[in-house]
Amino acid sequence: MSLRQMEYFLTVVEEASFTRAAEALHVSQPALSHQIKALERSTGGPLLERMPRGVRLTAMGRAFLPHAEVAVRSAAQARRAARATAGAEGGELHIAAVHSVAVGVLPDVFARWYAAHPGVLLHLREYASAEALEEEVQRGTADLALGPAPTTWAGPVVPVGEEEIVLVVPFDDRFAGRTTVSLHELADRSWVRCAMEPVVHGERFLDWACGRAGFAPRTAVFTEHTSTAVRMAVAGVGVCVAPSYVVRGAVGEDCVVLSADPPWKRTLTVFARVPPTGAAEVFVDLLRTAWQGPQAPVAPPLRVRAD
C-alpha cells in the first residue's frame, strides 16, 4: 500500500469516475485501475464498486476512506513542515479558524503577515463551531487551528489572547448610556440569535445564561452568521451577544456595546497536531503580538465551546 495509491483512491471517490479521475491525475485509465486493484489486494477486498454510471464505495471502502484522507493530508503537512523549517519565506501555511475569529481577528493579522512574508501563501478554512474545528484539524486539514481552547487535545495548545462576549444594542436603547448590564435586566427583551452561538453544558449559550438569570430568552430572529446578528441588533430587532472583535468588524462604531455583569470571557488558543515550526511558529508569534488583550493564559469565568 502506497501513498500514491491512496491519493488515486481519493481522487476516484471525489470524481465518482475512473475516467474523470484519470484526467485529473494526468495518468491513463488502465494505469489508474491497476493502482486501485493493487490497493484493494493489499487491503484484502474491494473498496469501490464499478457502476454503469460511475463508482461508489463498498462497506470496506467507507471504512478505509477517512484513514486514507488522514494519511494523505498528513503527508502534505509533513512536506509543508519540512519546507517551513528552512524559514518562513517559502511554501504555504494552512490555517483553520472558527468563523467569528476569521472575520474579526484574522484580516489584520493576514495583512501584517503578507507585508512581512509575501512568499508564504496562506490558506484559510472556516468552521461554524469549535467542535467542527477540532474534528477537521484532527483529520489533518490544517497546520494550525485558531479558536477556543479544545476540550481534549493530545497536541500542543498555545494561548494567544482573551475574547469577551458582549451585548449589542442600538444607540436609542434604554441602556445606551451604560457600559455594563446584568442579564436579569434584559428579561423582557427580544433577542437576535445565531446558529454559531456557543454551547455550554449541552445548551446554547443564551439559553444557559438566561436560565441561570431566571428567564427564558424570547427569540425574534435566528441568523446563520454572527455578523448578521450584530447588524440586526443595530437595526433594533433585538439584543444580541457576540465576541467584541466581531462587533467592531461588523458595524464599527454604529452601535452600543455593553459588557455583561459579571463579564463573559474565554481564552483563544492556537492548537495543532505537532509543535509549530518554521512559518507556523512565526505565524503564532505574530498572532500573539497582534492580539489586543492579555497574552498569558486566562481562566475565563465562562467556558464556552463553540463559535
SVG drawing of the C-alpha trace seen along z (x, -y; Angstrom):
<svg xmlns="http://www.w3.org/2000/svg" viewBox="-41 -58 58 68">
<polyline fill="none" stroke="black" stroke-width="0.4" points="0.0,0.0 1.5,-3.3 0.6,-7.0 0.2,-7.3 -2.4,-4.5 -4.3,-6.3 -4.2,-9.6 -5.5,-7.8 -8.3,-6.2 -9.4,-9.5 -9.4,-11.1 -11.7,-8.4 -14.0,-8.9 -14.1,-12.6 -14.7,-12.4 -17.0,-9.4 -15.5,-8.2 -12.3,-6.4 -12.3,-8.4 -12.5,-11.8 -10.1,-10.8 -7.5,-9.7 -7.8,-13.0 -7.4,-14.9 -4.4,-12.8 -2.9,-13.0 -2.5,-9.3 -4.0,-6.7 -7.2,-4.9 -5.5,-1.4 -2.7,-2.7 -5.2,-4.1 -7.2,-0.9 -4.0,1.1 -3.1,-1.0 -6.6,-0.7 -6.6,3.1 -3.2,3.2 -4.6,1.2 -7.6,3.5 -5.3,6.5 -3.3,5.0 -6.5,4.2 -8.0,7.6 -11.1,6.7 -12.9,4.3 -13.0,0.7 -15.0,-0.6 -18.0,0.9 -18.0,0.2 -21.4,-1.0 -22.9,-1.6 -22.5,-5.3 -19.6,-5.9 -18.4,-4.2 -19.5,-4.0 -17.8,-3.0 -18.2,0.5 -18.6,1.1 -14.8,1.7 -14.2,-1.4 -16.3,-3.6 -14.3,-2.2 -11.0,-2.9 -11.8,-6.4 -11.3,-8.5 -7.9,-6.8 -6.8,-7.4 -7.8,-11.1 -5.7,-11.5 -2.7,-9.7 -2.7,-11.9 -3.3,-15.1 -0.6,-14.2 1.9,-13.6 1.0,-17.0 1.5,-18.6 4.8,-16.8 6.0,-18.2 5.0,-21.7 6.6,-21.4 9.8,-20.2 10.0,-23.1 9.0,-25.6 11.8,-24.6 14.2,-26.3 12.5,-29.6 9.3,-31.5 10.0,-32.6 8.7,-29.7 5.9,-27.3 2.4,-27.7 0.5,-27.6 -2.9,-26.1 -4.9,-27.7 -8.3,-26.7 -10.5,-29.0 -14.0,-29.4 -15.9,-31.9 -16.0,-34.7 -12.2,-34.7 -11.8,-34.6 -14.0,-37.6 -13.0,-39.6 -9.3,-38.9 -7.6,-37.4 -7.9,-40.1 -5.5,-42.4 -3.2,-39.5 -3.1,-38.2 -2.4,-41.7 0.6,-42.0 1.8,-38.5 1.6,-39.3 3.6,-42.5 6.3,-40.7 6.3,-37.3 4.8,-37.7 6.5,-34.4 4.3,-32.3 0.8,-31.5 -1.9,-31.4 -4.9,-29.1 -7.9,-29.7 -10.7,-27.3 -13.6,-28.5 -15.8,-26.4 -19.1,-27.1 -18.2,-25.6 -15.3,-24.7 -16.3,-21.0 -16.2,-21.0 -12.8,-22.8 -11.3,-20.2 -12.6,-17.3 -11.3,-18.7 -7.9,-19.6 -7.6,-16.1 -8.2,-14.8 -5.2,-16.8 -6.9,-19.6 -4.7,-22.4 -1.3,-23.1 -2.8,-25.4 -6.2,-25.9 -7.4,-29.1 -10.4,-29.0 -11.5,-28.4 -9.3,-26.0 -10.1,-22.5 -11.8,-20.3 -9.4,-17.4 -6.3,-17.6 -3.2,-15.5 -1.1,-18.0 0.3,-21.5 -2.1,-24.2 -0.8,-27.8 -3.0,-30.6 -2.9,-33.7 -5.4,-36.1 -8.7,-36.5 -12.0,-37.4 -15.0,-39.0 -18.6,-38.1 -20.6,-41.4 -24.1,-42.6 -25.1,-44.7 -27.9,-47.3 -28.7,-50.4 -28.0,-54.0 -31.6,-54.7 -31.8,-51.7 -32.7,-52.5 -29.3,-51.1 -27.3,-53.1 -25.8,-55.4 -24.3,-52.5 -21.2,-50.3 -22.4,-47.2 -25.7,-45.4 -26.9,-42.5 -28.6,-39.8 -31.7,-39.8 -32.3,-43.4 -32.9,-42.1 -35.6,-39.6 -38.3,-41.5 -36.2,-41.9 -36.3,-40.1 -33.1,-38.5 -31.3,-38.0 -29.9,-34.5 -27.2,-32.9 -26.6,-29.4 -22.9,-29.8 -23.9,-30.6 -21.6,-28.9 -22.7,-25.7 -22.4,-25.5 -23.2,-22.3 -25.2,-20.9 -27.3,-24.1 -27.0,-27.1 -25.1,-29.8 -28.0,-32.3 -30.5,-29.6 -28.0,-28.5 -27.1,-32.1 -30.7,-33.4 -31.8,-30.3 -29.4,-31.0 -30.7,-34.5 -34.3,-33.1 -35.9,-33.6 -36.1,-32.1 -34.9,-34.3 -37.6,-35.4 -36.1,-35.0 -37.1,-37.5 -34.8,-36.4 -32.4,-33.4 -29.5,-34.1 -26.7,-31.9 -23.8,-34.2 -22.7,-36.3 -22.0,-39.4 -25.6,-39.3 -27.0,-39.0 -25.0,-42.1 -26.4,-44.1 -29.9,-43.0 -29.3,-44.2 -28.1,-47.6 -31.3,-48.0 -33.3,-47.4 -34.6,-43.9 -33.4,-42.7 -30.4,-42.3 -27.6,-40.0 -24.4,-38.6 -21.2,-38.4 -17.4,-38.5 -16.3,-42.1 -14.0,-42.0 -16.8,-40.8 -18.9,-43.8 -16.1,-46.2 -15.5,-44.3 -19.2,-44.1 -20.5,-47.6 -17.6,-49.7 -19.0,-52.5 -22.6,-52.2 -23.9,-50.6 -23.6,-50.5 -21.6,-47.6 -22.3,-46.5 -20.3,-44.2 -22.2,-41.7 -22.0,-41.9 -20.3,-39.6 -18.3,-39.6 -18.3,-36.7 -14.8,-35.8 -12.9,-32.9 -9.3,-32.2 -8.5,-31.8 -5.7,-29.4 -3.7,-28.1 -3.5,-24.3 -2.0,-21.8 -1.2,-18.1 2.6,-18.8 4.5,-21.7 4.6,-24.7 8.0,-25.2 9.2,-27.5 6.5,-29.5 3.9,-28.1 5.9,-29.2 6.4,-32.7 2.6,-33.0 1.8,-32.1 4.2,-34.8 2.6,-37.3 -0.8,-36.4 0.1,-36.8 1.7,-40.2 -1.3,-41.4 -3.9,-40.4 -5.3,-43.3 -5.6,-41.7 -3.9,-39.6 -1.2,-37.4 -1.0,-34.9 -3.4,-32.1 -6.6,-33.3 -9.1,-31.3 -12.4,-32.6 -15.4,-32.9 -17.5,-31.3 -16.1,-28.3 -17.8,-28.2 -17.2,-25.5 -18.2,-26.9 -18.1,-29.9"/>
</svg>
